């Protein structure tokens, strides 16, 4: 009997050892095909750099990142998430550029008991009534960045505005955000077609904006659409008559292409953001320098948030000594936001959206003549999104 018990105990112990995770599996859903791939590849490069910077380890565990392509479509993003959760059995699902993709995918990850970490999309629904204890963001709630721009417009004495944005969840949040804080008159709004066959000819809308007599033009056009818009804005000669104010349109992805095409109308334009390549902290300096050395360009904010997402996960894994079954411990660690973020120190609200600074950034030439952005001023300090009060989490 003693021998049998000893054998059973040995099997139990060996089983426990066998069950101990040898690696951290992270699914990262982004856009690796279609026009949105220019963003997705930037995120992928940043994730790989983060893993390199941590030596491929989170504590004693190897890091295994499995990328999923959302194809710029909600249904494809959900399928990619389902595969990562069911077949690959990842512990963390991160990524998500697009709000409509995140909204379509959230239940697949959260209902399976996985952590879901947005490295970009911040739809109002997930910040509010659909908040979840296992959801975290390393970016923002969508409304916050345009809210900061609305404050800038007020400070600069802009009395009237024309607005353009793509017609999908994030586009509507962007418009709601700027209208939430801008105190002047909105002369007109255009919501343009989005998705796989997104509208890229803005000549009619730009003509309407010019004719409106507005003091400024506010736009949100990420990725390929942003480059197309800036080109047409330049060609229309609107820089001196209709100053441009943007969110998520002018960034480390678009600026090298705009510079190569000599679209100097973008120099001096203003954008708001919670991160900038010029932020003075050790983690950001290392990230920006090594990204530039590897890829020849400044990283975009998409890259910065993707990089942060991997370090947020690292903080959770190491806080529980690599015990990936300890969901409560990992959740508590992430709520502390105790890792070195490229944006500097921030905290989490009850809905697990960052409470953080937002800056006014201006497009400039760096010392080498490359177009980039720099911080002109701080617009908000420790800003919390307006939907946190709708979240039942404490």
C-alpha positions in Angstrom: 0.0 0.0 0.0 2.8 2.4 0.9 4.5 1.7 -2.4 1.3 2.3 -4.3 0.8 5.6 -2.5 4.4 6.6 -3.2 3.9 5.8 -6.8 0.7 7.8 -7.0 2.3 10.7 -5.2 5.2 10.6 -7.7 2.9 10.5 -10.6 1.0 13.5 -9.1 4.2 15.4 -8.6 5.4 14.6 -12.1 2.1 15.6 -13.5 2.4 18.9 -11.7 5.8 19.5 -13.2 4.6 18.5 -16.7 1.6 20.9 -16.3 3.9 23.8 -15.3 4.0 26.2 -18.3 7.3 26.3 -20.1 6.3 29.4 -22.1 4.0 32.4 -22.2 1.7 32.2 -25.2 0.6 35.5 -26.5 -1.8 35.9 -29.4 -1.4 39.3 -31.2 -4.2 40.2 -33.7 -3.4 42.9 -36.2 -3.7 43.7 -39.9 -1.1 42.0 -42.0 -2.8 42.1 -45.4 -4.9 44.8 -47.2 -4.1 48.5 -47.0 -4.2 48.4 -43.2 -1.0 46.2 -43.2 1.2 49.4 -43.0 0.0 49.8 -39.5 0.0 46.1 -38.6 3.6 45.6 -39.7 4.6 48.5 -37.6 2.9 46.9 -34.6 4.5 43.5 -35.4 8.0 45.1 -35.6 7.4 46.7 -32.2 6.2 43.4 -30.6 9.3 41.6 -31.9 11.5 44.4 -30.6 9.9 44.2 -27.2 10.5 40.4 -27.1 14.1 41.0 -28.1 14.6 43.7 -25.4 13.4 41.3 -22.7 15.7 38.6 -24.0 12.9 36.4 -25.1 11.9 35.7 -21.5 9.3 36.7 -19.0 10.9 35.6 -15.7 11.9 32.0 -16.4 9.4 31.4 -19.1 10.1 31.7 -22.9 7.9 34.1 -24.8 5.9 32.7 -27.7 4.0 35.4 -29.7 1.6 34.0 -32.3 0.3 36.7 -34.8 -3.2 36.6 -36.2 -4.3 38.6 -39.3 -7.7 40.3 -39.1 -7.7 41.2 -42.8 -9.2 44.6 -41.9 -12.6 42.8 -41.3 -14.5 42.1 -38.1 -15.4 38.6 -39.1 -11.8 37.7 -40.0 -10.6 39.2 -36.8 -13.0 37.1 -34.8 -11.9 34.0 -36.6 -8.2 34.8 -35.9 -9.1 35.3 -32.2 -11.0 32.1 -32.1 -8.0 30.2 -33.4 -5.6 31.8 -30.9 -8.0 30.9 -28.0 -9.1 27.5 -29.0 -6.3 26.0 -31.0 -3.2 27.8 -29.7 -4.6 28.1 -26.2 -2.9 31.5 -25.5 -3.1 33.1 -22.1 -3.2 36.7 -23.5 -4.8 38.0 -26.6 -3.4 41.4 -27.5 -3.4 43.8 -30.5 -6.5 45.1 -32.3 -6.1 48.3 -34.4 -9.7 48.7 -35.3 -12.6 49.2 -33.0 -15.1 47.2 -35.0 -12.7 44.3 -35.1 -12.2 44.4 -31.3 -15.9 44.6 -30.7 -16.5 41.6 -32.8 -13.7 39.6 -31.1 -14.0 40.5 -27.4 -16.4 37.7 -26.4 -14.2 35.1 -28.0 -11.3 36.0 -25.7 -13.1 37.0 -22.6 -15.7 34.2 -22.5 -12.8 31.7 -22.8 -11.2 33.2 -19.6 -8.3 34.9 -21.4 -6.8 38.3 -20.9 -7.7 40.7 -23.7 -5.3 43.7 -24.2 -6.0 46.4 -26.7 -2.9 48.0 -28.2 -4.9 50.6 -30.1 -8.7 50.4 -30.4 -10.6 52.0 -27.5 -14.4 51.9 -28.3 -16.7 53.6 -25.9 -18.7 50.4 -25.3 -15.8 48.5 -23.8 -14.8 51.6 -21.7 -18.4 51.7 -20.4 -21.1 49.1 -20.0 -19.1 46.3 -21.7 -16.0 46.8 -19.5 -14.5 43.5 -18.2 -12.1 42.6 -15.4 -9.9 40.8 -17.9 -9.7 43.6 -20.4 -6.9 46.2 -20.4 -5.7 48.9 -22.8 -2.3 50.2 -23.5 -3.6 53.0 -25.6 -6.7 55.1 -24.7 -10.4 55.4 -25.0 -11.2 56.6 -28.5 -12.8 59.9 -27.5 -9.8 61.1 -25.4 -7.4 62.1 -28.1 -9.9 64.2 -30.1 -11.2 65.7 -26.8 -7.7 67.0 -26.2 -7.7 68.5 -29.8 -11.0 70.2 -29.0 -9.3 71.9 -26.0 -6.4 73.0 -28.3 -8.8 74.5 -30.8 -10.4 76.5 -28.1 -7.1 77.7 -26.7 -6.0 78.8 -30.2 -9.1 80.8 -30.8 -10.6 78.6 -33.6 -14.2 79.6 -33.8 -15.5 77.2 -36.5 -14.6 73.8 -37.8 -15.2 71.4 -40.6 -15.0 67.7 -39.7 -14.1 64.6 -41.8 -13.9 61.0 -40.6 -14.5 57.5 -41.8 -17.9 56.0 -41.1 -17.2 53.3 -38.5 -17.1 52.9 -34.7 -13.8 54.7 -34.0 -14.6 57.4 -36.6 -17.8 58.2 -34.7 -16.0 58.2 -31.4 -13.4 60.7 -32.8 -16.1 63.1 -33.9 -18.0 62.7 -30.6 -14.7 63.4 -28.8 -13.8 66.7 -30.5 -17.4 67.9 -30.4 -17.5 67.1 -26.6 -14.9 69.8 -25.9 -14.8 72.2 -28.9 -16.8 75.3 -28.1 -17.1 76.8 -31.6 -19.4 76.1 -34.5 -19.2 73.0 -36.6 -19.7 74.2 -40.2 -20.2 70.7 -41.6 -19.3 67.0 -41.2 -18.6 64.2 -43.7 -18.5 60.5 -42.8 -16.8 58.7 -45.6 -17.0 55.0 -46.6 -14.7 52.7 -44.7 -13.6 49.1 -44.8 -12.0 46.9 -47.5 -13.1 49.4 -50.2 -12.6 52.5 -48.2 -13.1 55.9 -49.9 -9.7 57.4 -50.8 -10.8 60.3 -53.0 -11.7 63.3 -50.8 -11.9 66.0 -53.5 -15.6 66.6 -53.1 -15.4 66.8 -49.3 -12.4 69.1 -49.4 -14.3 71.4 -51.8 -17.2 71.5 -49.3 -14.8 72.2 -46.4 -13.2 75.1 -48.3 -16.6 76.6 -49.3 -17.8 76.3 -45.7 -15.6 79.2 -44.5 -14.5 77.3 -41.4 -11.4 78.4 -39.5 -10.0 74.9 -39.4 -10.3 71.4 -40.7 -10.4 68.4 -38.2 -9.8 64.9 -39.7 -9.3 61.4 -38.5 -7.9 59.1 -41.3 -5.6 56.3 -40.1 -3.3 54.2 -42.3 -3.4 54.4 -46.1 -6.4 56.8 -46.0 -4.3 59.3 -44.0 -1.6 59.5 -46.7 -4.2 59.9 -49.4 -6.0 62.6 -47.5 -2.8 64.6 -46.8 -1.8 64.4 -50.5 -5.1 65.8 -51.6 -5.1 68.5 -48.9 -1.7 69.6 -50.2 -2.8 69.6 -53.9 -5.9 71.6 -53.0 -3.6 74.4 -51.6 -5.5 74.7 -48.3 -2.6 75.1 -45.8 -2.9 78.9 -45.5 -6.7 79.1 -45.8 -7.9 76.0 -43.9 -5.4 74.9 -41.2 -5.3 71.2 -40.5 -5.8 69.6 -37.1 -5.6 65.8 -37.0 -5.7 62.8 -34.8 -4.2 59.4 -35.8 -3.5 60.7 -39.3 0.0 62.1 -39.3 2.5 59.7 -37.6 5.7 57.7 -38.0 4.1 55.6 -40.8 2.9 58.4 -43.0 5.6 61.1 -42.5 8.4 59.4 -44.4 6.1 58.9 -47.4 4.8 62.5 -47.2 8.4 63.8 -47.0 9.5 61.7 -50.0 6.6 63.2 -51.9 7.6 66.7 -50.7 4.1 67.3 -49.2 5.4 70.1 -47.0 1.9 71.3 -46.3 1.9 68.9 -43.3 4.9 70.7 -41.6 3.6 72.7 -38.7 0.3 70.8 -38.6 -0.9 69.9 -35.1 -2.0 66.6 -33.7 -2.8 65.3 -30.2 -1.5 62.1 -28.7 -0.6 60.4 -25.4 2.8 59.5 -26.7 5.6 61.1 -28.7 9.0 59.9 -29.9 10.6 62.8 -28.1 9.3 61.9 -24.6 12.3 62.0 -22.2 12.4 58.6 -20.4 14.8 55.8 -20.6 12.4 53.2 -22.0 11.2 55.5 -24.8 14.7 56.5 -25.7 15.8 52.9 -26.1 12.6 51.9 -28.0 12.8 54.8 -30.5 16.6 54.5 -31.1 16.5 50.7 -31.6 13.4 50.9 -33.8 15.0 53.5 -36.0 18.2 51.5 -36.2 16.3 48.4 -37.3 13.7 49.9 -39.6 15.1 53.2 -40.7 12.1 55.3 -39.5 10.6 56.6 -36.3 8.1 54.3 -34.7 4.4 55.2 -34.9 2.1 55.5 -31.9 0.7 52.1 -33.0 4.2 50.6 -32.5 4.6 52.4 -29.1 1.4 50.9 -27.8 2.1 47.4 -29.1 5.6 47.6 -27.5 3.9 48.6 -24.2 1.4 45.8 -24.4 4.2 43.1 -24.3 5.8 44.8 -21.3 2.5 45.0 -19.5 2.1 41.3 -19.9 5.6 40.7 -18.7 4.8 42.6 -15.5 1.9 40.3 -14.9 3.7 37.1 -15.6 6.7 38.0 -13.4 4.4 39.2 -10.5 3.1 35.6 -10.1 6.4 33.9 -10.6 5.3 32.5 -13.9 2.2 30.8 -12.5 -0.1 31.4 -15.4 -3.0 29.8 -13.6 -3.0 32.7 -11.1 -5.4 35.0 -13.0 -6.2 37.1 -9.9 -2.5 37.8 -9.3 -1.8 38.7 -12.9 -4.9 41.0 -13.0 -3.9 42.8 -9.9 -0.4 43.3 -11.3 -1.6 44.8 -14.5 -4.0 47.1 -12.6 -0.9 48.7 -11.0 0.7 49.6 -14.4 4.0 49.2 -12.7 6.1 48.5 -15.8 8.3 51.0 -17.7 6.0 52.5 -20.3 7.3 54.4 -23.2 4.8 57.2 -22.4 6.1 57.4 -18.8 4.2 56.7 -15.6 0.4 56.3 -15.9 -2.4 54.5 -13.9 -5.5 52.6 -14.7 -9.1 53.7 -14.2 -11.8 51.3 -12.9 -12.5 50.3 -16.5 -8.8 49.5 -17.1 -8.4 52.3 -19.6 -5.2 54.4 -19.0 -5.4 57.6 -17.0 -2.6 59.6 -18.6 -1.3 62.8 -20.1 -2.2 64.0 -23.6 0.1 66.3 -25.6 -0.1 68.7 -28.5 2.4 67.5 -31.1 3.7 69.5 -34.0 5.2 68.2 -37.2 8.8 69.3 -37.5 12.2 68.4 -39.1 14.6 66.7 -36.8 18.4 67.5 -36.7 19.0 65.2 -39.6 16.2 66.7 -41.7 13.7 63.9 -41.2 10.1 64.8 -40.6 8.8 63.8 -37.2 6.8 65.2 -34.3 7.7 66.9 -31.1 5.7 67.9 -28.0 4.5 71.5 -28.1 2.6 71.5 -24.8 0.7 69.3 -22.4 -3.0 69.5 -22.9 -4.3 67.1 -20.2 -2.7 65.7 -17.1 -3.9 62.3 -15.8 -7.0 62.4 -18.0 -9.7 59.8 -17.5 -12.1 58.9 -20.2 -15.8 60.0 -19.9 -17.2 56.5 -20.1 -15.5 55.2 -16.9 -18.5 56.2 -14.9 -20.7 53.7 -16.9 -18.4 50.8 -16.0 -19.6 48.7 -13.0 -16.0 47.6 -12.0 -14.5 49.3 -8.9 
